[in-house]
């Protein structure tokens, strides 16, 4: 099933939303790589990945911790990288604080197993746009890393990120990317307000991170005249709330 979002002018569709058949996959950990003090990349493998599909850079799958039933905990994560040929799926885990997912990732090892569901669908944003704005905190690093790797040579990307100094990284990809790292919500919002974008309806603005910060990001983008059809802002987590995910725009 495909749903298309029209541009502000009502011309060709800008964003395609594609639904996928929901499947649960029992996967085995193949490797665990510590990317930085606050991040680990876990590679899952299994024949169940033969028909896995992830078409959008901010897709999310459900990772299920514990036995099935009322006590099972489910958390949303971005498919960072996938190889159908190798039957491998890479998920990056933020290790800050405590929680079902971060606690599991700290001790994960080859041979461990985890139940993974989804993704239910994908949001496909065209690569050939005048500009791409990517804004987020450290929980958005996997999605932003994936997007920058997807963008073709000649693409223009503006990247505003909030993360601890030890977790900042170099990004791969051929896009002309202006990357700025921030140390506080206030600094990130000030940089966003000061950013001079080309024509607001010629690109796409994306944001992901803590709910309160992302609500402010959405407000700033609206004030800058970015049409709703040209933005997607999601709260990946909310202070004091477990298992939170919400699309704000």
C-alpha positions as CSV (number, residue, x, y, z in Angstrom):
1,X,0.0,0.0,0.0
2,X,1.5,3.4,-1.0
3,X,0.4,6.8,0.2
4,X,1.7,9.9,-1.5
5,X,2.1,13.4,0.0
6,X,1.7,16.3,-2.5
7,X,4.0,19.3,-2.8
8,X,2.7,22.7,-1.7
9,X,2.0,23.5,-5.3
10,X,0.0,20.3,-5.8
11,X,2.4,19.0,-8.4
12,X,4.3,15.8,-8.4
13,X,4.3,13.9,-5.1
14,X,7.2,14.8,-2.8
15,X,7.1,11.9,-0.2
16,X,6.0,8.3,-0.7
17,X,4.8,6.2,2.2
18,X,5.0,2.5,1.6
19,X,3.6,-0.1,3.9
20,X,5.3,-3.5,4.4
21,X,3.9,-6.8,5.6
22,X,4.5,-7.0,9.3
23,X,6.8,-9.9,10.3
24,X,8.6,-11.0,13.4
25,X,12.1,-12.4,12.9
26,X,14.2,-14.3,15.4
27,X,17.7,-13.1,14.8
28,X,21.2,-14.1,16.1
29,X,23.9,-11.6,17.0
30,X,26.8,-12.0,14.6
31,X,29.1,-9.2,16.0
32,X,29.1,-6.3,18.4
33,X,31.3,-3.2,17.6
34,X,31.8,-0.4,20.1
35,X,31.7,2.8,17.9
36,X,32.4,5.3,20.7
37,X,31.9,5.5,24.5
38,X,28.2,6.0,24.0
39,X,27.4,3.8,21.0
40,X,27.6,0.2,20.0
41,X,26.7,-1.4,16.6
42,X,25.1,-4.8,16.8
43,X,25.1,-7.0,13.6
44,X,22.2,-9.5,13.4
45,X,22.1,-12.3,11.0
46,X,19.6,-15.0,9.9
47,X,17.7,-16.5,7.0
48,X,14.6,-14.7,8.2
49,X,16.2,-11.5,6.8
50,X,15.8,-12.9,3.2
51,X,12.6,-10.8,2.7
52,X,13.5,-7.9,5.1
53,X,12.8,-4.5,3.5
54,X,13.8,-1.0,4.7
55,X,13.3,1.7,2.1
56,X,13.5,4.9,4.3
57,X,16.4,6.2,6.3
58,X,14.3,6.8,9.3
59,X,12.4,3.5,9.3
60,X,12.1,1.8,12.6
61,X,11.9,-1.8,13.8
62,X,10.6,-3.1,17.1
63,X,13.2,-4.9,19.3
64,X,11.6,-7.2,21.8
65,X,13.3,-7.8,25.2
66,X,12.2,-10.6,27.5
67,X,9.7,-13.4,27.2
68,X,6.5,-12.9,25.2
69,X,3.6,-11.6,27.4
70,X,2.9,-8.6,29.6
71,X,6.5,-8.4,30.8
72,X,8.0,-8.1,27.3
73,X,9.5,-4.7,26.6
74,X,9.5,-3.3,23.0
75,X,11.7,-0.5,21.7
76,X,12.0,1.3,18.4
77,X,15.3,1.4,16.5
78,X,16.5,2.5,13.1
79,X,17.8,-0.1,10.7
80,X,21.3,1.4,10.2
81,X,22.5,-0.9,7.4
82,X,21.1,-4.0,5.8
83,X,22.5,-6.6,3.3
84,X,20.1,-9.1,1.9
85,X,22.9,-11.0,0.3
86,X,24.7,-11.5,3.6
87,X,21.4,-11.7,5.6
88,X,22.7,-9.1,8.0
89,X,21.0,-6.2,9.7
90,X,23.0,-3.6,11.7
91,X,21.4,-1.7,14.6
92,X,23.2,1.1,16.5
93,X,22.4,1.4,20.2
94,X,22.9,4.5,22.4
95,X,24.4,3.3,25.7
96,X,23.7,6.4,27.8
97,X,21.7,5.8,31.0
98,X,19.9,2.6,31.7
99,X,17.0,0.8,30.0
100,X,16.0,-2.5,28.5
101,X,17.7,-1.8,25.1
102,X,20.9,-0.1,26.3
103,X,21.4,-2.7,29.1
104,X,21.0,-5.5,26.6
105,X,23.4,-3.9,24.2
106,X,26.1,-3.4,26.8
107,X,26.4,-7.2,27.4
108,X,25.4,-8.5,23.9
109,X,27.7,-11.0,22.3
110,X,27.8,-13.2,19.3
111,X,25.3,-16.0,19.5
112,X,22.7,-14.0,21.5
113,X,19.2,-13.9,20.0
114,X,16.6,-11.2,19.8
115,X,13.1,-10.9,18.3
116,X,12.8,-8.1,15.7
117,X,9.5,-6.9,14.2
118,X,8.9,-4.7,11.2
119,X,9.4,-2.2,9.8
120,X,5.7,-1.6,9.2
121,X,6.4,0.9,6.5
122,X,8.8,3.4,5.0
123,X,8.8,7.1,4.2
124,X,10.7,7.7,1.0
125,X,12.0,11.2,0.6
126,X,13.5,11.9,-2.9
127,X,17.2,12.2,-3.2
128,X,17.0,14.9,-5.9
129,X,16.0,17.9,-3.9
130,X,17.6,21.4,-3.7
131,X,18.6,20.8,0.0
132,X,18.3,18.4,2.9
133,X,18.2,19.6,6.5
134,X,18.9,17.0,9.2
135,X,18.5,18.0,12.8
136,X,18.8,15.7,15.9
137,X,20.3,14.6,19.1
138,X,22.5,11.6,19.5
139,X,19.5,9.2,19.1
140,X,19.2,10.5,15.5
141,X,22.8,9.6,14.6
142,X,22.0,6.3,13.0
143,X,19.2,7.8,10.7
144,X,21.3,10.8,9.8
145,X,24.4,8.7,9.1
146,X,22.3,6.5,6.8
147,X,20.8,9.4,5.0
148,X,24.1,11.1,4.3
149,X,25.4,7.8,2.9
150,X,22.4,7.6,0.6
151,X,22.6,11.2,-0.8
152,X,24.3,11.4,-4.3
153,X,27.2,13.6,-5.2
154,X,26.2,17.2,-5.6
155,X,23.5,17.0,-3.0
156,X,23.5,19.8,-0.4
157,X,22.9,18.9,3.2
158,X,22.8,21.0,6.4
159,X,23.3,18.9,9.5
160,X,22.8,20.2,13.1
161,X,23.5,17.7,15.8
162,X,23.5,17.6,19.6
163,X,25.8,15.0,21.1
164,X,28.6,14.4,23.6
165,X,32.0,15.3,22.3
166,X,33.1,11.6,22.7
167,X,30.3,10.4,20.5
168,X,30.8,12.7,17.6
169,X,31.7,11.0,14.4
170,X,32.9,11.5,10.8
171,X,30.1,10.9,8.2
172,X,30.6,9.0,5.0
173,X,28.9,10.0,1.8
174,X,29.2,12.0,-1.4
175,X,26.9,14.9,-0.4
176,X,28.2,18.4,0.2
177,X,27.4,18.4,3.9
178,X,27.7,21.3,6.3
179,X,27.9,19.5,9.7
180,X,27.7,21.5,13.0
181,X,27.9,19.8,16.4
182,X,26.1,21.4,19.4
183,X,26.5,21.0,23.2
184,X,23.0,22.2,24.3
185,X,19.4,22.5,23.2
186,X,19.7,26.3,23.2
187,X,22.8,26.2,21.0
188,X,21.1,23.9,18.5
189,X,17.9,26.0,18.3
190,X,19.9,29.2,17.9
191,X,21.9,27.6,15.0
192,X,18.6,26.5,13.4
193,X,17.1,29.9,13.7
194,X,20.2,31.5,12.1
195,X,20.4,29.0,9.3
196,X,19.7,30.5,5.9
197,X,18.0,27.9,3.7
198,X,17.4,28.2,0.0
199,X,13.7,28.4,-1.1
200,X,11.7,26.7,1.6
201,X,9.7,24.5,-0.7
202,X,12.7,23.1,-2.7
203,X,14.1,20.9,0.0
204,X,13.2,18.7,2.9
205,X,13.7,19.2,6.7
206,X,14.0,16.2,9.0
207,X,14.3,16.1,12.7
208,X,14.6,13.4,15.3
209,X,15.3,13.4,19.1
210,X,13.9,14.2,22.5
211,X,10.2,15.3,22.4
212,X,10.6,18.7,24.0
213,X,13.5,19.7,21.7
214,X,11.8,18.4,18.6
215,X,8.6,20.3,19.3
216,X,10.8,23.5,19.3
217,X,12.5,22.4,16.1
218,X,9.1,22.0,14.4
219,X,8.1,25.4,15.6
220,X,11.3,27.1,14.3
221,X,10.9,25.3,10.9
222,X,7.3,26.5,10.7
223,X,8.4,30.1,11.5
224,X,11.1,29.8,8.7
225,X,8.3,29.0,6.3
226,X,9.1,25.4,5.6
227,X,5.8,23.9,4.4
228,X,4.4,20.9,6.3
229,X,4.7,18.7,3.2
230,X,8.5,19.4,3.3
231,X,9.2,18.4,6.8
232,X,9.1,15.4,9.1
233,X,9.9,15.8,12.8
234,X,9.7,12.9,15.2
235,X,10.2,12.5,19.0
236,X,12.3,9.4,19.4
237,X,12.2,9.6,23.2
238,X,10.7,11.7,26.0
239,X,12.3,12.5,29.3
240,X,11.0,10.3,32.0
241,X,8.8,8.2,29.6
242,X,9.7,4.7,28.5
243,X,9.1,3.4,24.9
244,X,8.1,6.8,23.4
245,X,7.9,7.5,19.7
246,X,5.7,10.1,18.1
247,X,5.6,11.9,14.7
248,X,5.2,15.6,15.4
249,X,5.1,16.8,11.8
